[in-house]
Amino acid sequence: MKYFKWFVIILSVILVSMITVSCGGKPVEPQEDDLQGPQVSQLSEEARACVACHATETHGVVEDWDKSRHAQEAVSCTDCHEAVPGSPMALKEVEGHEDLTIAVSMLVPPSRCAECHEDQAAQFDASGHYRAGLQYFEKESMQTLINVHEGQNHPELSDASDKTGCMQCHGSQIEVNETGHATVDSYPSSGIGNVYPNGEVGNCTVCHTRHSFDIAEARKPEACASCHLGPDHPDIEIYENSKHGQIYATEGETWVWDSSPGEWEPGDYRAPTCATCHMSGIGNLESTHNISARLYWNLWEPESTVRNSSDVMSGSYGDGEAGREMMEAVCSECHSTTFYTGFFKSGDDAVRLYNEAYYIPAEKMRAELAQKDLLGENPWTDEFQVLYYYLWHHEGRRTRQGAMMGGPDWAHWHGFFELQQDIYRMKEIYEQRIETGVIE
């Protein structure tokens, strides 16, 4: 019975197609009683053919689309998948579709979304998400870690950890074969910073998963959780540790998630999610897809700095002072000035303590050991260098992000408590090497 609805839809497609042909190809305006699920009769002939075929071939795809806002607005398969003739992404061979009258692509770059969502695409391009893939493709130390150490220079499989790990969040440099299909070495990728064969950057479907593209889904913290988790940036765990996350966990299923953009306000929810603070319209703030706009500190680089760069590829990208004002405006919708002023003061102090008592002394020791040729050639077998990496990349990030997002367990037990162990052991190793001139 699960295919009965689509049998009805396919039948309606055939009937509408027959009517269209009998009317000399002119579109037929649908009558209210004619609509079955998606507004099939409003679609082009090519789009109706897509729906009819994929309703049985990839049933889940059409089922998602049928329940989406796109279907309600008669935005069809071809509106997203039609390709510019001659594009490297245009399919040259589509089995069973030799009669296609338009060029299509399995890949949908951000420019296609931007045809309707221009502002959102431009905001994404001005955000830290934009550089997610570009940054790690070009970082030699990251590529060495992936291929030489994790991949053990395997002649065939050195990039396996990349394809199943890094690129699934950061993004892939997608390549296509002679037929226009994405290669298995570069696809599938659910990374936010995909780079497409035509040079475009971005992946809207990370947050608005295809083919429903649901705004309610993107507003829930789970939408961010597949990337923002783990030992180096446990943001979803920090959120769950916070009072905001506690409230969401106990009653979030009762909140209103589908309000229009700019109208999703306290009252629809009792506590913010990731989207509320970083993206949503609230109070006098307009919604934005620039997730960097409301940030004060850079919390992911070895040393935190107040954001003060106009270069989107810079770790310090953004205007920290303006970002703090906007984030305080978010907080002020639910909290008093005294409350959020005190919160940010405690968070700022924690970030400064990390910088001044941990990272700067650790970097000073590392630099001196390097100058004296007292660092191991392989950083992953040298205890000092491994601790240095953990200090900023794991414990240090957790400390800073836990402090600034209200996750006390992550700021303390998974943060400063482990940082003090790192720095004490690093000092022991440093003093021993300086004294003996030998790597232990």
Beta strands, then each sheet from edge to edge (+ up, - down):
strand 1: 308-309
strand 2: 318-319
sheet 1: 1+ 2-
end
